[in-house]
Amino acid sequence: MERAYRHATTSADKLRVHAEAQIKRKEPGIQQLRKKYNDLCQELESLIQQGLAPRRAVAPHKIEKEDLFKLDVDDEIWQDIGLDDVEFEGVIPGWLGDNDIRGGIKSLLELDRCEEEERRLCKERQAMQEWMLEEWECVSEAIKTSGMYL
């Protein structure tokens, strides 16, 4: 069992090291792509300010260097406002523009994670109780067969 555990952790470590090496290898290209994207966003913002962009055009948010590899569900990288070919109607969707709705979505997601964790902990508690009951029965039986009484 210990060998299997060691093998599993070794495999996990190898996978982590490999992933980190690949990210480091690809990072300059990704950073260059981020810079090009941000330059295009800046160019679009200036076109909007000059009135040369399509009516009601919205410039996408720039991607910050420190946020690039976080990839949290709330990061700017997932916001696709203004990137569609369809004409923007001037109404920003609630999930994107209304802070109360965004906060509600975050809270709902956190509630879901808490409920999942509660279910997992209940199963773990049940398994521990069953294990402890079995251990108690084994110890009680050992005491009876040995002739020792408490």
HELIX and SHEET records of a PDB file:
HELIX    1   1 GLU A    2  GLN A   50  1                                  49    
HELIX    2   2 LYS A   65  ASP A   67  5                                   3    
HELIX    3   3 GLU A   76  TRP A   78  5                                   3    
HELIX    4   4 GLY A   94  GLY A   97  1                                   4    
HELIX    5   5 ASN A   99  SER A  146  1                                  48    
END                                                                             
